[in-house]
Amino acid sequence: MTKDMTKGSPMKLILGFSIPLFFGFLFQQLYSLVDTVIVGRFLGTDNLAAVGATGSINFLIIGFCMGVCSGFSIPLSHKFGAGDHEGLRKYAANCVWLAICFAVVLTLVTTLLTRQILVWMRTPENIIDRSYAYIWVIFLGIPVTFLYNMTSGVIRALGDSRTPVIFLVMSSFLNVGLDLFFIVSLQAGVQGAAWATVISQGVSGVCCLLFMVKKFEILRIRKEEWKPDRHLMRVLCGMGIPMGLQYSVTAIGSVILQSATNTLGSDAVAAVTASGRISGFLACPFEALGSTMATYGGQNVGAGKLHRIRQGLRACIRLGAGYAVIALLIILFGSRPLATLFLDVSETAVIDNVRLLLIFNTAFYFPLSLVNIIRFLIQGMGFPTFAILAGVFEMIARALAGFLLVPLFGFTGVAMGNPIAWVLADAFLIPAYFHVRKTLEAKLAKSGSGEVQS
């Protein structure tokens, strides 16, 4: 069930690994898409805006959880690439202890501060109660967020990108049924949509855990390996916290931009919500390529095969560039029909804003592809701090858009935020990659191990 990415054609390996991941991210987006479609169609524009107004704070907290789990999996991929199965199990055991601690603390803090956060974000008064009802349940489900992302991250670190997708597909269909049950049958409103998401993700997490315990013999942790190890925990936190902060730092800019958008009214928030769900689907290939490069980079660094990293990066960039063109064509010809999945055709002004946002974003999808590919690759190579710095550039760009461009240009200023953020992040990440590569080449040359040829 494992896959060694240190041998064979980089292009074939990247495609083979990223395609299941793509479907995984696609169905993960289905959680948000189904919530949004059902909320928009059955509960109306204000409820759609209520869910959308929580998007940036959702990304801030849940993104941190996902980033931490992704970072925790990197030392495991290094140990797997090096063939150190005992070290792999010890890291996995310490991942469990850390995930429990993070989940408990974050759940307590966020559920207690939810309403105050929404007030700070200047959430419109006509939707703030419904926004609170939705995001409070999402935060209550942080433990299951850790469960799924931690177990699926470990499975992917061992080269299996398919199994987590299978369970995610199952839970996505469950999410559809629960959405209809809670919202249509029980009339539970936006809170029902949140419960559907939490329960569905919990099911996928439990399935990943049971599969991992049963199928991966090298992960059957012995009694003595369960002992908490401070050194291993420091290593895991050194990878996980920077990756989590990368999401959170990036999200701070999104929170500022969201706050500026909130001042434009609930219709503007609804437009951002609808376009965000569409963009989330369109960006799934970039997420898949990025996660693939984290595992690919981690295993090849562990094996000392730096020449394969350059080959893999070139192959991945070609794939990203090709898809960026396809995505732009989809939006140029299909943005309005896509918008009507969430909005009534009579909402012409909102639909126009959705189209504007989508065109701005997809026109800059190649820079977005580089952000995902290079940032995750650098993380997989063992340099997560650079991810935080790239996130700082994104944060600055979105903050400037929120403070300056939205007051000057209105909704057009909102549309400028993401493209500027991606370009600035690339301006940092591209030279950072070459620095990381030179550092590792010097390290391997000094130790006399590995293959550093181009």
C-alpha positions in Angstrom: 0.0 0.0 0.0 3.0 2.3 0.3 4.7 4.1 -2.6 8.4 4.8 -2.9 8.8 8.1 -4.8 12.6 8.0 -4.9 12.7 5.8 -8.0 11.1 6.0 -11.4 9.8 8.7 -13.7 9.1 11.9 -11.7 6.3 12.9 -14.1 4.6 9.5 -13.8 5.0 9.5 -10.0 3.6 13.0 -9.6 0.6 12.3 -11.9 -0.1 9.0 -10.2 0.1 10.5 -6.7 -1.6 13.8 -7.4 -4.7 12.4 -9.3 -6.1 10.7 -6.2 -5.3 13.7 -4.2 -7.1 15.9 -6.7 -10.3 13.9 -6.2 -9.7 14.1 -2.5 -9.5 17.9 -2.5 -12.4 17.9 -5.0 -14.7 16.0 -2.6 -13.4 18.0 0.3 -14.6 21.1 -1.5 -17.9 19.3 -1.9 -18.5 19.8 1.8 -18.4 23.5 1.3 -20.1 23.5 -2.0 -23.1 21.4 -0.9 -23.5 23.6 2.2 -23.4 26.7 0.1 -25.8 25.5 -2.6 -28.4 24.1 -0.2 -28.1 27.2 2.1 -28.4 29.6 -0.8 -31.3 27.8 -2.5 -33.3 26.8 0.6 -32.4 29.6 3.1 -31.8 32.6 0.9 -29.1 35.2 0.2 -28.7 36.5 3.8 -28.1 33.0 5.1 -25.6 32.4 2.2 -23.9 35.6 3.3 -23.9 34.4 6.9 -21.9 31.3 6.0 -19.6 33.3 3.7 -18.9 35.9 6.4 -17.2 33.1 8.4 -15.0 32.0 5.5 -11.8 33.9 6.4 -11.9 33.0 10.1 -12.7 29.5 9.2 -9.6 29.4 7.0 -7.6 31.0 9.8 -8.4 28.3 12.4 -9.1 25.2 10.4 -6.2 26.1 8.0 -3.9 26.1 11.0 -5.1 22.7 12.0 -4.6 21.3 8.5 -1.1 23.0 8.3 0.0 21.5 11.6 -1.1 18.0 10.5 0.7 18.4 7.1 3.9 19.5 8.9 3.7 16.5 11.3 3.6 14.1 8.4 6.9 15.5 6.9 9.3 13.8 9.4 7.4 10.6 8.7 8.0 10.9 5.0 11.7 11.5 5.7 11.9 8.3 7.8 10.0 6.3 5.3 12.3 7.5 2.5 15.3 6.6 4.6 13.9 3.1 5.4 13.9 3.8 9.2 10.6 2.1 10.2 11.3 2.2 13.9 11.8 6.0 13.8 8.7 6.2 11.6 6.6 4.6 14.3 8.0 6.7 17.1 7.2 9.9 15.2 3.7 8.6 14.5 3.1 7.9 18.2 4.3 11.4 19.2 2.0 12.8 16.4 -0.9 11.4 18.3 -0.1 13.0 21.6 0.5 16.4 20.0 -2.7 16.2 17.9 -4.7 15.6 21.0 -3.2 18.5 22.8 -3.6 20.9 19.9 -7.2 19.8 19.3 -8.3 20.3 22.9 -6.7 23.8 23.3 -7.9 25.1 20.0 -11.5 23.9 20.5 -11.7 25.5 23.9 -10.3 28.9 22.8 -12.2 29.2 19.6 -15.6 28.2 20.9 -15.3 30.7 23.7 -14.2 33.6 21.5 -16.4 33.0 18.4 -18.9 35.8 18.8 -16.2 38.4 19.7 -14.2 37.5 16.6 -17.2 38.1 14.4 -17.8 41.5 16.1 -14.1 42.4 15.5 -14.6 41.5 11.8 -17.5 43.9 11.5 -19.9 41.2 10.4 -23.2 42.9 9.3 -25.8 42.9 12.1 -28.5 41.3 10.0 -26.4 38.1 9.6 -24.1 37.9 12.7 -26.3 35.6 14.7 -26.5 33.1 11.9 -22.8 33.4 11.2 -22.2 32.6 14.9 -24.5 29.6 14.8 -22.6 28.2 11.8 -19.0 28.7 12.8 -19.4 27.8 16.4 -20.3 24.2 15.4 -17.4 24.1 12.9 -15.0 25.1 15.7 -16.6 22.5 18.0 -15.6 19.9 15.4 -11.9 20.8 15.5 -11.0 17.4 17.0 -12.4 15.5 14.0 -10.6 18.0 11.7 -7.4 16.9 13.4 -8.4 13.2 13.2 -9.0 13.2 9.5 -6.1 15.4 8.5 -3.6 13.7 10.8 -4.5 10.1 9.7 -4.7 11.0 6.0 -1.4 12.9 6.2 0.3 9.8 7.7 -1.1 7.6 5.0 0.0 9.9 2.3 3.5 10.2 3.9 3.8 6.5 3.2 3.0 7.0 -0.5 -0.7 6.0 -0.4 -2.7 9.0 -1.8 -5.8 6.9 -2.8 -7.2 5.5 0.4 -8.0 8.8 2.1 -9.9 9.8 -1.0 -12.1 6.7 -0.9 -13.2 7.5 2.6 -13.6 11.2 1.7 -15.9 10.4 -1.2 -18.0 8.2 1.1 -18.3 11.0 3.7 -19.1 13.6 1.0 -22.2 11.7 0.0 -23.1 11.4 3.6 -22.7 15.1 3.9 -25.2 15.7 1.1 -27.7 13.5 2.8 -27.2 15.1 6.2 -27.4 18.6 4.7 -30.8 17.9 3.3 -31.9 16.1 6.5 -30.8 18.9 8.8 -31.8 21.9 6.6 -34.9 20.7 4.7 -36.4 18.1 7.1 -35.4 19.4 10.5 -35.4 23.1 9.5 -32.1 23.5 11.5 -30.9 26.5 9.4 -27.2 27.2 8.9 -26.3 25.4 12.1 -27.6 22.2 10.4 -25.2 22.6 7.5 -22.3 22.9 10.0 -23.3 19.7 11.9 -23.5 17.9 8.6 -19.9 18.9 7.8 -18.6 18.0 11.2 -20.3 14.6 11.3 -19.2 13.7 7.8 -15.6 14.6 8.4 -15.6 12.6 11.6 -16.7 9.5 9.7 -13.9 9.9 7.1 -11.4 10.4 10.0 -12.5 7.2 11.8 -12.3 5.3 8.5 -8.8 6.5 7.9 -7.7 5.6 11.4 -9.1 2.0 11.2 -7.6 1.5 7.8 -4.2 2.7 8.9 -4.1 0.5 12.0 -5.2 -2.6 10.1 -3.3 -2.3 6.8 0.1 -0.7 7.6 2.2 -3.2 9.5 5.1 -0.7 9.7 2.8 1.6 11.7 1.8 -1.0 14.3 3.4 0.9 17.3 4.9 -1.2 20.0 4.2 -0.4 23.7 7.6 1.2 24.3 7.3 3.3 21.2 4.2 5.1 22.6 6.4 6.9 25.2 6.3 10.7 24.6 9.7 11.9 23.4 10.5 15.6 23.9 13.1 15.6 21.1 10.7 14.1 18.5 8.0 16.4 19.6 10.2 19.4 19.1 11.0 18.2 15.6 7.3 17.6 14.9 6.4 21.1 16.2 9.3 22.6 14.3 7.6 21.3 11.1 3.9 21.5 12.1 3.7 24.9 13.8 5.4 26.8 11.0 3.1 25.2 8.4 0.1 25.9 10.6 1.2 29.5 11.0 1.7 29.7 7.3 -2.0 29.1 6.8 -2.9 31.4 9.7 -0.6 34.3 8.7 -2.0 34.1 5.2 -5.5 34.0 6.6 -4.9 37.2 8.7 -4.8 39.0 5.4 -8.0 37.3 4.3 -9.7 38.3 7.6 -8.7 41.9 6.9 -10.0 41.7 3.3 -13.2 39.9 4.5 -13.7 42.7 7.1 -13.4 45.3 4.3 -15.8 43.3 2.1 -18.3 43.1 5.0 -18.5 47.0 4.9 -19.9 46.7 1.3 -23.0 44.8 2.6 -24.4 41.3 2.5 -24.7 41.2 -1.3 -21.0 41.7 -1.6 -20.4 39.0 1.0 -22.7 36.6 -0.9 -20.7 37.3 -4.1 -17.4 36.5 -2.4 -19.0 33.4 -0.9 -20.2 32.0 -4.2 -17.0 32.8 -6.1 -15.0 31.4 -3.3 -16.7 28.0 -3.6 -16.2 28.0 -7.3 -12.6 29.0 -7.0 -12.1 26.3 -4.4 -13.1 23.7 -6.9 -11.0 25.1 -9.7 -7.9 25.3 -7.5 -8.1 21.7 -6.4 -5.4 20.6 -9.0 -3.0 23.1 -7.5 -3.6 21.8 -4.0 -3.1 18.3 -5.2 0.2 19.2 -6.9 1.4 21.0 -3.8 0.7 18.1 -1.5 2.3 15.7 -3.9 5.5 17.8 -3.9 5.6 17.8 -0.1 5.7 14.0 -0.1 7.9 13.8 -3.1 10.4 16.3 -1.7 10.3 14.7 1.7 11.0 11.2 0.5 13.8 12.3 -1.9 15.5 14.4 0.7 15.4 11.5 3.1 17.0 9.3 0.4 19.6 12.1 -0.4 18.4 12.3 -4.1 18.3 16.0 -4.7 18.6 15.7 -8.5 15.2 14.1 -8.6 13.7 17.1 -6.8 14.7 19.4 -9.7 13.2 17.0 -12.2 10.0 16.7 -10.2 9.7 20.5 -9.9 10.0 21.0 -13.6 7.4 18.3 -14.4 5.0 19.8 -11.8 5.3 23.3 -13.1 4.4 22.1 -16.6 1.3 20.5 -15.3 0.3 23.6 -13.3 0.8 25.9 -16.3 -1.3 23.7 -18.6 -4.2 23.5 -16.1 -4.1 27.3 -15.5 -5.0 27.9 -19.1 -7.8 25.4 -18.9 -9.3 27.0 -15.8 -9.2 30.5 -17.4 -11.1 29.2 -20.4 -13.7 27.6 -18.1 -14.4 30.8 -16.3 -14.4 33.0 -19.4 -17.2 30.9 -20.9 -18.9 29.4 -17.9 -18.8 31.8 -14.9 -22.4 33.0 -15.1 -23.9 29.5 -15.2 -21.7 28.5 -12.3 -22.8 31.5 -10.3 -26.5 30.5 -10.7 -25.8 27.3 -8.8 -25.8 29.4 -5.7 -27.9 32.4 -6.7 -31.2 33.1 -8.3 -30.9 34.4 -11.9 -32.6 37.6 -10.8 -29.6 38.5 -8.6 -27.9 40.1 -11.6 -25.6 42.5 -9.7 -24.4 39.8 -7.4 -23.7 37.4 -10.3 -21.8 40.2 -12.1 -19.5 40.5 -9.1 -19.0 36.8 -8.9 -17.9 36.8 -12.6 -15.5 39.7 -11.9 -13.9 37.9 -9.0 -13.5 34.7 -10.9 -11.9 36.3 -13.9 -9.4 38.2 -11.7 -8.5 35.0 -9.9 -8.2 32.6 -12.8 -6.2 35.1 -14.9 -3.5 34.7 -12.2 -3.7 31.0 -11.7 -0.2 30.3 -12.9 1.3 32.4 -10.1 -1.1 30.5 -7.7 0.2 27.2 -9.1 3.8 28.2 -8.3 2.8 29.3 -4.8 1.4 25.8 -4.0 4.1 23.8 -5.8 7.2 25.6 -4.5 5.9 26.3 -1.0 4.9 22.7 -0.3 8.1 21.4 -1.9 10.2 23.6 0.4 8.2 22.4 3.3 8.8 18.8 2.3 12.5 19.5 2.0 12.5 20.4 5.6 12.4 24.3 5.6 8.9 25.2 6.9 9.9 28.6 8.1 10.1 29.9 4.5 6.4 29.0 4.2 5.6 31.5 7.0 7.5 34.2 5.3 5.7 33.6 2.0 2.5 33.8 4.0 3.6 37.1 5.4 3.8 38.5 1.8 0.3 37.2 1.1 -1.0 38.7 4.3 0.5 42.1 3.5 -1.0 42.1 0.0 -4.5 41.2 1.2 -4.2 43.7 4.1 -3.3 46.5 1.6 -6.2 45.5 -0.6 -8.5 45.7 2.4 -7.2 49.0 3.8 -6.6 50.8 0.5 -8.0 49.2 -2.6 -11.5 48.4 -1.3 -12.2 52.0 0.0 -10.8 53.3 -3.3 -12.3 50.9 -5.9 -15.1 49.1 -4.0 -15.7 45.5 -5.1 -13.0 45.7 -7.7 -10.5 46.2 -4.9 -11.7 43.0 -3.3 -11.0 41.2 -6.7 -7.5 42.5 -6.7 -6.5 41.0 -3.4 -5.7 37.4 -4.3 -3.7 38.1 -7.5 -1.5 40.6 -5.8 -1.0 38.2 -2.9 0.1 35.3 -5.2 2.5 37.4 -7.2 4.2 38.8 -4.0 4.5 35.3 -2.5 6.2 34.0 -5.7 8.6 36.9 -5.6 9.8 35.4 -2.3 9.4 31.7 -2.9 11.3 31.3 -6.2 14.6 32.6 -4.8 13.9 30.8 -1.5 13.8 27.4 -3.4 17.2 28.0 -4.9 18.6 28.9 -1.5 17.1 25.7 0.1 18.5 23.6 -2.7 22.0 25.0 -2.4 21.9 24.5 1.4 21.0 20.9 1.1 23.5 20.2 -1.6 26.3 21.7 0.6 25.1 19.6 3.5 25.0 16.4 1.6 28.4 17.1 -0.1 29.9 17.8 3.3 28.5 14.5 4.8 29.6 12.5 1.7 26.1 11.0 1.3 23.3 11.3 -1.2 23.2 12.2 -4.9 23.3 15.9 -5.7 23.8 15.9 -9.4 21.5 18.0 -11.6 
